[in-house]
Amino acid sequence: MGSTGSARPAARDTVRPAATDRRGAVVAALMLTMALAALDSTIVSTAVPQIVGDLGGFSVFSWLFSGYLLAVTVTLPVYGKLSDTFGRKPVLVVGAALFLLGSLLCALAWNMGALIAFRIVQGLGGGALQGTVQTLAADLYPLKDRPRIQAKLSTVWAVSAVAGPGLGGVLAAYADWRWIFLVNLPIGAVALWLIVRHLHEPRREPDARARVDWSGALAVFACGGALLTAVVQGGVAWEWLSAPSLALFGTGLALLVVTVVVERRAAEPIIPGWVWRRRTIAAVNLALGALGLLMVAPTVFLPTYAQAVLGLAPVAAGFVLSVWTLSWPVSAAFSQHVYRRIGFRNTALLGIGAAAAVLFVFPFLPYPGRAWQPALLMLLLGAALGLFQLPLIVGVQSTVVWEERGTATASVLFCRQTGQTVGAAVFGAVANGVLAARLGGAGDLDSVTGALDAGRVPEVTRRAIADAVHAVYLGAACAAALAFVVLLVLAPRTFPVLKD
């Protein structure tokens, strides 16, 4: 069955390694590669005090995360197109090598500026890891078996979310913070060896290799970098309506026009128009953008809520958050039994509808409440989002041929990453606004963090934090409702799945 949009080239839907007995080794390599990306943010965050104490640069340390996130986000569509043009293996090998080079350079950094620059190098490789691993997972398995590999990859994220902070803390406390980057090297080396040795893609015909749209790639990178930097730094490094903010937004919009012009003229554009012309992919892109938006509420704000309002220690606060990583992969693995009965769209609607309800309930928790209450909601939220995300990714990958799968997968991941970036800025502004209103303009998120570090959170501040986080969760519930409406209105009832 064909899909909405431009015609597809005649090609096989699924391309697998040449011998099935190698698939286990390839899956192990994909899990190790995904672990590199999954561990990155959690393991680094716990070592920030030691890094700042050694290198200085407290005023710009947030760019350790922002710089990496920007590089990953803007390179996702580029790597997606390259993997469709040259194959998955060379893109994954180059991306992993670049990530490992960035890790080694980070361990050798001599000041905060150098460390931030090398984190961006890491991110340039991380964009290849995230998108290409997800694409290869679809290449390796037919539709009926894809939930198996996707559940394994979800488990990698779950284990990393739990183990990352502990491993980072141990390395920073008992060894040196530089080891949080050096630990990537042996993991990545094993993954690279398995990929080079066991991943064998069929030879591509020379005429199937289209010319790479390097001008489009540069335009996408420049435009995305300017706009995402404006969003990430707005309200943090400068005011939203300040000269730097307006200059970045203006530059980004101008580059967006340039990007559209360049891509329209390109024979093989980095972001082809069919990504948005096909109803299925466009609806999933928008829905997963909303997912990225709503994920900011628990990941960014729940630990602060748990420490300041519930009075938990950092480790216990981390557990309240991490419980959703336990239910998410279990629910994702179970989702295949649901979407085989009611379809991809209806399963996703069930999941996001449940997620909206859970997020809406959070602001009505009693004050100050007990730790099990938000933990239970997070457990339910993880189960709901497992039903939501996986059917959409598997569904989109099943509607395209091999030559389009990398681009399609990268587009949905790009939208999710962009949603998270925008969500961090929007919900950060919401939380700061509520805190300022409750505290008479005498508090923001930075002052709250300082109070937590000092171990003294006045009662008026605790209530203000509770109100701020409640407002953020209501915003996240609205994002979930938006995703529900997008799928209900735009997505077809039945995804146009291709036969394996």
N, C-alpha and C positions, 0 to 999 in steps of 0.2 A: 504494500500500500504506500502511495506517495504521501508527502506532507505538504502543508501550505507553504508557498514561496517559490523560489526559483527551482528549475529542474536540477536533479542530481546527476552527476556523472555516473555512467555505468561502472559499477565496481562491486566487489564483494563487500558484504556488510561487516564481516568480522575477520580480522587478521590475527593469527595466533603464532606463537613460536613454532618452529619447524617440527619439534618433537614434543609430545605431551609429557614425556617423563621429565622434561626440564622445567615444567610449569611450577612445581613446588619450589625449586630454587629461585625462580624469577619472582614468585610471590614473596618469598623470604626477603629478597632484595628490595622489593617495593615496600614492605613493612619497615625494613631498616631505614630506607630512604625517607619514608614518611615520618619516622621517629625523629630524624634530624630536624625536620621542619616543626613537628609538634612540640618537641622539647625546648625549642629555641627561646620562645618568649617567657615560659614559666621558669626555666632554669636561670635565665639572666636576671629576672626581676628580683629574686631573693638575694642576689649578690650586689645590688646597686649600692648599698651603704659602703661596702668594702671597695668597690670600684671608685666611688666618689672620694673616699678617704685616701686612696692611693694616687689618683690622677687629678683630683679636683674637678671643676666644671659642673658644680651642682646646678647652676642656672640653666644649663643646656642638656642635662642628662636625659631628659624625656626623649631627645632625638635618638637615643639608643634604640628605642622602640619605634618612634615615628619614622625615622629614616629607613629602617628595615621594612616596615609595613608599606611605605610608599614605593620602595623598589619592587617588592613582591607584587603589589597591586598593578602597577603600570606595565610590568613585563608579562603578566599572565596572558593577555591576548597575543602578544608578540610570539611567545613560546608556543602557544596553541597553534598558530598558523604555521610556524616553522616545523612543528611535529607532523602536521598534515602534509607538508611539502617534502621533507627529507626523511621522515620516519621518527618513531618515538625514541629509539635507542640513542642516536647521536645527540638529540636534544637533552635526554636525561643524563647522559654521560658528561656533556659539557656543563649542564646545570649543577650536577653534583660536584664536579671538579671545581667550579667557580665558588660554590658554597664552602667547600673545604679550604680553598685558598683564602677566602674571607675569614674563616675560623682561625686559620693559622696566623693571619695578619692581626686579627683582633687580640690574640694571645701575646703578640709582640708590640702592641700599641704603647706609645710613650706618653700620650696625653689624651684628653677627652676628645679633642678634635680629630685626632688620628683614629681613635676607637669608633667614633661615629661614622667616619668615612669608610672604615673597613666593615662596619655593620651594613652599610649600603651595598658593598660588594657582596656580602653574604646574601642580602635580599635579592640581588640580581640573579643569584643562583637559586634562591628559594622559590622564585616565581616558576622556574622550570620544574622544580621538585613537585610542588603542589599540583599543578595542572597535568603534567605528564604522567604522574603516578595514577591519578584518577582515570586518565584516558587509557592507559595500558590495562588497568583493571577491567575495563569494558572490552578491550581487545582480547584478553585472555579467556574470557568466559562467555558462553551464550547467555541470552536473556534470563533463562530460568535459573542459572547458577550465579548471576552477578551479585545478588544480595549476600552470597557467602563471602566473596572477597571484599565487598563494601563493609560488611560487618567486621571483618578482620581489621580493615583500615580504621574503622571507627573505634575499635578496641585499642589500637595504637594511640589514638588521640586521648582516650580515657585514661590509659595507664600513664601516659606522659603528663596529663593534667594533675594526677595524684603524685607521681614520682618526681616530676621536675622540680617543684619547690624544695622538696627534701634533699634531693641530690645537689641542687645549687647551694643550699644552705650548708650542707656538709663540706662541699669543696671549698666554699668561701671561708668557712670557719676553721677547718683543720688542714687545708692545703693552701691554695692561693686562688683568687678569683680567675686567674688566667686559665686554670684547668677546666672551667666551665665551657671554654671554647676548644681546648685541646682534646677534650673527651669526644668531640665530634669526629676526630681524625680516624681512630680505629674503626668506629661504627661505619663511617663513610667509605673507608677503604674496603671493608668486607662487602658492603653493598655494591660498590663499583666493580669489584672482582666478580661477583655473582652475575651482574648485569652483562659485563663484557664476555664472560665465559658461556652463559646459558641463555641469554636473550638473542634469538636469531629471527629476524624479520625477513619475509620473502623479499627478493631483489625487486627494486622498482624499475620500471621501464624508463629510459632516459627522457622520453618526451613527457613523462608524467611529472617531471620536476619543473614546476613553474618558476619563473623568475621571482626572486624575493623582493618584496616591496619595502626596501630599506628606508626610503623617504617617508613612507607611511608609518613605519615602526618608530622612526625618530620623532615624527609629529605626535604620535600617540603618547610616547614617553614624555615629551616636553609638555604637552597639554595636560596629561594626567598629573605630572609632577607639580605644575603650577597650581592647578585647582585643588589637589589634595593637600598641598602645603598650606594653602590659604585656609582650608577647612580645619586642618589639624592645629594650626597656630592661632587662628582667630579666637579672640577672647582669652588667650593664654599668654602668648608672647606680646600681643598688641591688641588694641580694641578692634572690634569688628569694622567700624567705620573709619579707622585710622588710615593714613597714607599707605603703609606697607600692605595692609589688607586689601584696600581698593586696588592698589597696583597689581597685586598677585591675581585677584579675581579678573581684573581687566585683561591682564596678559593671558590668563587661562582661557577666557572667552575668545580672545583674538586667535589664540592657537587652536581653539576648537573649530573655528571657521576654516582655518588653514587645513586642519586635519580632514574635515569633511570634503574640502575641495580636492585635496591630494588623494583621498581614498576613492572618491567618485571617478577619478581619472585613471586609477591603477588597474592593471589587468587582473592582478590577484591581490586585492587589498588585505591588509592585516585584519581589519574588522569588516568583513563583507556584509553587504546590505541584507542578505538572506537571514542573518542572525536575528534581525528585528522584523523582517517581513513574514516569517513563519509564526503563526499564532502560538504554537506550542512553546517554542524557544523564547519568544518575547514574553509570554506570560510567566514562564519559569524564571527568567532573568529578573523580572520585576518582583516576583514573590520571594526569591532568595535575596534580593536587595533588602526587602523588608525584614527577612530573617536576620541578616547582618545587623540591621538597625536594632531589633529587639534584643539580640544577644548581648548588647552593651549593658543593659540594665543589670543582669546578674553578674557578669564577669567583672565589671568595673566598680559597681556600687555596692553589691552585696557584702563583700569583705569589710568595707568601712561600716556598713550597717551592723554587721555581726559584732564587730569590736566595740563600736561607740554606743549602740543602743542595747544590745544584748549583753555587753560586758565580757565577751569571749576573748581568749588569748588568740594571737595570730594563727596558731596551728589549728585550733578548734574552729576559728572563722573560715579557714581554708577548707576544712572538712564540710562545713555547711554548703559551700559552693560546689565542692567536688562530687557530691552525691549525684548531681545530674549527669556526670560522666559515667556513672554506673548504669543508669537506666537507659541512656541514649543508645549505646550499641546493642543492648538487648532488644529494645524496641525496633531498632533499625533491622536487625536480623529477623525479627518476627514480621516485619511489614510485608515481606513477600507473600505471606499467606493471606494478607488482607488485600493487597492490590491485585492478586490473581483472581480474587472474587469480585471486587467492586471497582477495579481500575486504578490507574495512577492518580488521576485527578481527585477522585472521591476519597482515596486514602489520605492524600495530602490535605484535603479539606477537613477531614476528621481530625488529623493531627494539629493543624493550625487553629482550628476551632477550639480544641481542648487547651492548646497553649494560651490562647486569648483569655479563656476563662480562668486559668491558673494565674496569669499575670494580673488580671483584674481583681482577684481575691486578695493578693498580697497586701494592698493598702488597707485592708480591713482586718489585718492581724491585730490582736490586742497589744497594747503598749504596756510595758516593754516586751512582754511575751517571753516564750521559751525557745530554746535553740531548735527543738524538734519541729516547731511549726514552719519556719521558713525552709528547713531541711526537707520536710515532707513535700512542700510545694515545689522545691527544686527537683526532687525525685520525679514528681508528676510532670514537671515541665520537660525534663530530659526524655521521658517516655513519649510525650506528645511530639516533640521536635524530631525524634527518631522516626515517627510515622510520617512526618512532614517532609524532611529533607531528602532522605534516601530514595523514595519513590520518584521524586522530581528529577534527581540526577540520573537515576537508572532509566527513567522514562525518556528524557531528552537524548541520552546516549543511544537509545534504541530506535530513535527516529531518523538517524543520520547514517550515512555510509562512512567507511573508514577515512576517506579523504576529507571529511568534514568533522569527524568526532573530536579531534584535538581543539579545533576552533570553537565548537559548540560547548565542550566541557570548560574551556578557559573562559568563555563568556559568562557562564553561570557562576563560576568561582570569582571572576572579576566583579560581578554585580554584588555578590555576598561580601567581598572584601571592601568594596566601596561603601556598602551599607554600614559596615562596622565603623569605617572612618568617619562618615557623616554622623552616625549615631553617637560616637564619642564626643563630637563637637556640639551637637544639638542637645543631648542630654546633660552634658557638662554645663552648658549655659542654663538649662532648666534648673539643675540642682543648685548652681551658684545663685540664680535668681531667687529661689525659695529660701535658701539660707540667708541671703541678704535681707529679704523681707522679714523673716522671723527674728533675725538678730540685729535688726536696725541698721543694716549696712556694715556691720562690724565683723562679718565672717564670710568665708568662702571655703572651697574644698581644700585649699592649701593650709588655711588656719586649722581646719578640722584634723588634717593629717598631722600637723604639729602638736595638737592637743593629744592625739592618740600616742604619738611618740613619747610625749612627756608623761603619759599615764593619767592625765587629768582631763576629764570631759564633764563640764558643768551640766546640770540637769536641763537648763534652757537650751544648751547646745545639743544635747541628746535628742530632745524633742524636735529641734529644728532639723537635725539629720534625718530623723524618722520621716518627717514631712517631706523633705527633699527627695528621699529614696522612694517614698510612696508616689510622689509626682512622676518620677522617672518610670516607675513600673506602670503607672497609668498610661504614660506615653508609649511604653513598650506594648501594652495591650492594644492600643490604637494601631500600632504598626502591624501586629498580628491580625487585627481585623481588616486592615488594608490588604494584606496578603490574601486573606480569605476572599475578599471581594474581587481582587485581581484574578484569582484562579476561577472563581465562579463565573465571572463575566467574560474573560478573555480566553481561558484555556478550553480546548475542545473536550467534550465529554469523554471521548476515547482518543488516546494518543495514537497517531499514525505510525505504529511500530513496524519496522522492517523485519522480514524473516531472516533468521540466522543462516 
